Amino acid sequence: MKTLDIYEELKGNSYPGRGIIIGKSADGKSAVTAYFIMGRSVNSRNRVFTETADGIKTEAADPSKLSDPHLIIYSPVRKLGNKTIVTNGDQTDTIYELMDKQQTFEQSLRTREYEDDAPNYTPRISGIMHIENGTYNYAMSILKSADGDPSCVERFTFTYSNPVAGYGHFIHTYMGDGNPLPSFEGEPKKITVPNDIDEFTDGLWNALNEDNKVSLFVRFIDIATGEEKTKVVNKFSKV
């Protein structure tokens, strides 16, 4: 698979929507993830990421401007033991609750489908990172309609065992801007991942479209010790 420069990939797409990146740092020491949200409407742009005890949640930047919390207020990142869950919707909670009952990542997502936002039928994208005894693996998933036909739900899961240092995978909701918005197609894109969380955060944030970007979360987890470093960037300040 062709390896992409993630910054150039983002610069070339004014509206990838929401995106998940998971991989391993170039020095092989850190499990890396990033999640960003974008918006075209006032309602979807009116958001910030707020850190929680085990991850982040979305909140209204200005509660007085929140017209519809459905599909925009959720917890994108949660931890379950030695697993980190990253998604673009409230399926984070579904994965957390069902995996806590011994179901697998894939089994838990069989209970969900694409978002109910016709005519876009936005895909649900999800990822999970597992670190144990100095080993690391991850998986990514997309639930989508069949080329815009809501009668069929397509479910794809991609797993990566002992991932290669310096590389990761990127999956996002839309191929680009449009009406309706065209859903992501194919398998997650292979990208390069650096060693430094500040470099990665700045590079991603600066590459996202200035008008449409809203918030960005980046986390590096030391595979040997479990120590975490987290960066959150919000375009808007909470009122």
N, C-alpha and C positions, 0 to 999 in steps of 0.2 A: 504494500500500500504506500502511496506517495505521502511523504511527511510534509506537513504544512507549517508555515510560520504563523502562529496563532494571531499575532498582532496584524499581519497583513490580511489574514483571513477576515478578521473583524472589520478592518478598515474598508474592505471591499463589499461589505454588506450593511446597508443603512438600517436594516431592521431584522436581525436574527431572532428577535423576541426575547425569550429567556434561554439561558445557556448553562450547561454543566460541563466542567472540566475535571477529570480525575487522571492522575498519573504519578510518576516518581521523579524526584529531583535528579539533576544531572550527576550528583555525587552518590546517588543511591541511598542516601541516608533518610530522606523524608518522603512520606506519603503526602501527596498534594491534591487539593481540590479547590475549585472556584465555582461560584454561582453568581450570575448577574441577572437583573431584570431591566426591561425597557418598557416604554409606554408611548402610545400615540394619543390617548384621550386624557383629559384632565383628571379623571378618576384613577386611571392606572399610573399616571405620573405622580400622583399625590401620595407617595410612599417613601418610607425609610426602612432600613434594616436596623433592628435593635438586638443587641446581644442578650442571650438568655443563659441559664445555668448550663445547658448542654448544646447550645447552638445559636440560632437566630430566629427571629420572627419578623414579619412585615407589619408595619403600623402606618396609619395615616399621618402624613406630615402635618396636615391641617385637618383635624377631625370635622370641622365645619364644612369642608369641601367634599367629604366622603359621601358619594351618592349611592354606591352599591358595593358592599364588602365581599360579595360572592365572587370567588375565584381570585381575589387579589390580597386577601388577608389570610395568612397561614404561616406555618413554621417550615421554612425551607430546609433547615438543618437540625437534626436531633441525634443524640448518641444513645446507643443501646449496648452497654458493656463495652466491648472492644470493637464495636461496629459504629461507623458514622454514616448516617442516612442523609442524602441530599436530593431534593426533588423540587419541581416547579409548582407544587400545589399541596392540598391537604392529604394527598396520598402518603406524605411523610408519616402522618399519624397512623394510617392504615398499615404501612410496613412495620412501624414500631410496635403496634399493638399485636399484630398477627405473628411477627417473628418472636415476640416475647412469649407467644403461645406455641413456639416450636415449629411454626410454618416457615418455609423458605422465602427468600426475596421474591422469587418468581411466583410462588403460590399466592403470596399476599396480593400481588398485583393482578392476579386473575379475577379478583373481586372488583376491579375498577376498569374504567374505560376512558376514552378521550373526554375533554371538557365539554360541558353542555352550553357552548357559546356559538350556536349556528349563526352564520354559515361557515365560520372558520373551523369549528370542531378541533380546537387547539390540542395538539398531542400532549399527553402527560409523559414527561421525561423524568427518570429517576436514576439514582446511583447509590451504591453501597460500598464502603471501604471496610476491610477486615484486617486488623493487625493482631497477631498473636505469636508470642515467643520469637520475636524478631523476624517473622514472616509477614508478607503483605500480599493481598490480592483484592481485586475489585470487580464489580459488575455494573453494567448500565442497561437501562430498559427504555423502550418507547412504546406507548399505546396510542394508536392513531386510527383514523377512519381510512377506508379504502379509497384513496384519491378523492376525498371529499364526500364519499357515499357513507352516510351514517348508519346504514343497515349492517355494515360489516366492521368489526373491530379487529385490527391487526396488532399482534403483540410480538415484540422482538426483545430478546435478552442477549446481551453480549458479555462474556466473562473473560477476565484477564488474570491468569495465575502467574505469580512471580514476574511482575511487569518489568520491562527493561528500563534501566536508569536513563533519565534524560528525555523520556517520552511519556505521552499521555494521550487521552482521547477526549474529543469535544463533540457534544451533541446539543442541538438547540431546537427550538420549536418551529421556526419558519425558515424557508429557503430564502426569503427576502420579503420586501414590502409588497402589498397588493390588496385587492378587495375581490373575493375573500383572500385571506392570507394563505399562501401555499405552505402546506406542512412539510417538515423535514423529510428527506428521503435518503435511503441507504444506511450504511453502518456508521458508527461514530468515526469522526475524522481523526487521523493520527497527527499529533502535533509535538513540538519540542517543549520541554519544561526546564526552566533554569534552576539554580540553587537558592537564589535569594528571594525571600517573600516580598521585600519592598520593590525589587526590580520587577517581579511578576505582577504585583498589584498595580504599580504605576503604568506598566506596559499595557495591561488589559484595559484599565480605565481610560487611558489616553487614546486607545484604539477604537473604543466604542463610540458610536455616532453621538455627537455633542447634543443634538436636539432630543434624541430618543432615550439616551441612557438615564437610569434612575438610581440604581444601587448595585454594589459589588461586594462580595464576601470572598475572602481567600484564607485558606488554612493550610499550614505545614505541620505534619505530625511526625516526630522522630520515631522511626520504626523500631529502634532499639529500646528507647525509654518511654515512649508514649507522650513525651512532652509536646505541647501544642503551642503554635504561634498563630494568631488570628489577626486579620486586617479587615476592617469594614469601611467602605467609602459610600457616602450618600451625597447625591447632587443637591438635595433639599434639606433644610433644617427643620426639625420638629417644632411646631408652634406650641 
